[in-house]
Amino acid sequence: MPPTAAGIRARNRAALEHEILAIGRRHLAERGAAALSLRAIARELGMAPSAVYRYVASRDELLTLLIVEAYDSLGDAVDTALAGVGEPMERFRAVGRALRAWAAAHPHQFPLVYGSPVPGYAAPADRTNPSGTRVTDRLLEILVEVEGEDGGHREQAARGEPRTNATASAAVGVGQAVGGLSSDPLLAVTSLTAEGLTRGLAAWTLVLGTVTAEQFEQFGPEAIADPAAYFEQILDLAVGLARP
C-alpha cells in the first residue's frame, strides 16, 4: 500500500524535528545552553524562524527536549550496565561507573542536567521528571535491597539494642533531618528508612561530586595521576557509606 499524504507529512516532520535536535546538540557543545537560539538553527536549516517555530515552539521547548534526551541517554546507559548484575552493592558500583562513562562520552550533555541552571529557564516537571528520575529509581531499588539484607540490625533497633556499627551515632536525628525529602512521592512508595535514605544520599553525592569534579577539571588537569583508579576508591568509600 502506498504511503498516504498524512504519513509522508508525519515522516517529514519527524525527520525535521530530528535535525533540529541534532543542530541543537551541536550548538549546545559549541555555544553552551544559555546561548541556544532557534533563529540560529533556522538560519542553518535555511528556514524562516517562523517555520521552525511550527516544530519547536521556543528556546525553552528546545532545552526541554535536549534535557529529556540527555536523561534518557543516561538512563539507558545505566540500565545496560545493570543488566545481569545481582548483588546490590555491585549494582551501586555499576550505576556509578555508568554515570562516569556516560559523562565522559557526553561532555556537553552532562552539564545540561548536572551543571548550573540555565538563566531564565525553568524545567517543566511533568516533562522532565519521568526521564530525570530513571537513575534515581534504580538507586532507590538498590538501597531498599541493601536495607532488606540488614533486617537483623533493624530488629535490634526495634528492641532498643545498640548497633555495633561504628557509625550508628550518625543515625541520631536523621528522621528530622530528611523528613521533608522522605515524604517525596518518589520515596513514599519505598520501604526505605530515614537512615537508609541519608546513607544513600551521602554515598551518591560522593559519587556524583567526583564525576562532576572530573568533568569540570576542578582538581586541575593533572592533579590526579590515575582518575579511573581514584574513582574506584571513591566507589569503595561510597559503598561503605551506603551499607548499614
Buried (B, 14 or more C-beta within 10 A) or exposed (E): EEEEEEEEEEEEEEEBEEBBBEBBBEBBEEEBBEEBBBEBBBEBBEBEEEEBBEBBEEBBBBBBBBBBBBBBBBBEBBBEBBEEBEEBBEBBBBBBBBBBEBBEEBEBBBBBBBBEEBEEBEBEEEBBBBBBBBBBBBBBBBBBBBBEEBEEBBEBBEEEEEBEEEEBEBBEEBBEEBEEEBEEEEBEEBEBBBBBBBBBBBBBEBBBEBBBBBBEEEEEEEEBEEBEEBBEEBBEBBBEBBBB
